[in-house]
Amino acid sequence: MWILKLIQDILSVPAILVGVVSFVGLVVQKKTFSEVVSGSLKTILGFLILVAGAVTLIGSLNALGPMLETGFGIKGVVPNNEAIVAIAQKTLGRETALIMVFGFLVNILLARFTPFKFIWLTGHHSFYMAALISATLGTAGLSGAGLIILGAIILGLMQVLMPAWIHPYMKKVTGSDEIALGHFGTLGYFVSGAIGKIVGNPEDSTENIKFAKGLGFLRESLVATGITMIIVFLIASFAAGPSYVESKLSGGQNFLVYAILQALTFAAGVGVVIYGVRMIISEIVPAFKGIPDKIVPEAKPALDCPVTFPYAPNAVIIGFIFSFLGGILSMLLMPLFNLPVIIPGLVPHFFVGGTAGVIGNATGGRRGAIIGSFVNGIIISFGAAFLLPALGTLGFENTTFGDSDFQWLGILISLVARLFK
């Protein structure tokens, strides 16, 4: 079992997974020992830098969430991928691990023998999807080898079909065909891109926003991000009240100082993420070319959603804000439809909403980024509400998955299962 645990750990940690891929690619190309070591370690370091930035972002968002909940009296279910996966592992840890391992093998086979030439390298999302599949198939009545085999096939299919589905829009974002998007928010991304084509003009990019001379500092994306988040944090801190912030969150630090520092920490996290992504791309793309030539001709690495951020930093923030607003609107409407109230989770709305903004901008400029990400916010909110019943029997009533592909696939498995009962 220790071998299985080793493989699971490698596949579930993106930094190690892409480091192994980079190592194999460089060895296959017969690079020198120095080049192999340097390229492999730089790839791993790039991912660790990205993760460090993401942790910083999440820390700031986790501080903002309680302010909003306290200040505006919001109560309900908060989608959180990590929380629900942790719950799933208590009863489905073995099944999740086996689905993830064999699903990756199915991914490689499909990339080798079908037109879908994508290798999924977002290890933590593979792990989350394996957990969702094991949970919903288990709820449907499957167990043992049948659950694992079917789950691995579904996971492998998702890992090639989702990058293929969004790849035409991804090429518009990057301007090349070298990397793919490997993140299970594809439904929202596709809808955002489709809306952008209808409502906007890609030439009217968010990155071309003109500022008055006195506001020239806003041309710096990180500065603009910091100012935007200062406004958001100050509104939330005033709504929650100084006493709550200082007694529950800041450890006694003045609530205004705390809010401003958290906002600027968020902006710093964005900068770290962008730096890490650029480092990954500069190393993984050349290294990856060695694998397609020998194993999967013409394969492309499918990478995590922050890989899109450097291409349109302004669109990331616009996407986050309008996706979150879509989540707020959805939260207000849900009681009218007798649905569970889904509180907008800031983490999914930032990463998924930000990516939806980048893709909407690539196809429809500012309007595409705004409207596309707003609709994405509605999709991941109502999707979370509709998914809850499919997970309820396993004790997941208080949390659910926050990204659209987890949601629609879980709902689909549940509906298909009912047909055979």
PyMOL commands that set and color helices and strands:
alter all, ss='L'
color gray80, all
select helices_A, chain A and resi 2-12+14-28+33-72+81-113+123-139+144-174+186-199+206-208+213-219+221-240+242-249+255-288+290-294+305-311+313-337+346-392+404-419
alter helices_A, ss='H'
color red, helices_A
select strands_A, chain A and resi 118-120+180-181+300-303
alter strands_A, ss='S'
color yellow, strands_A
deselect
rebuild
show_as cartoon
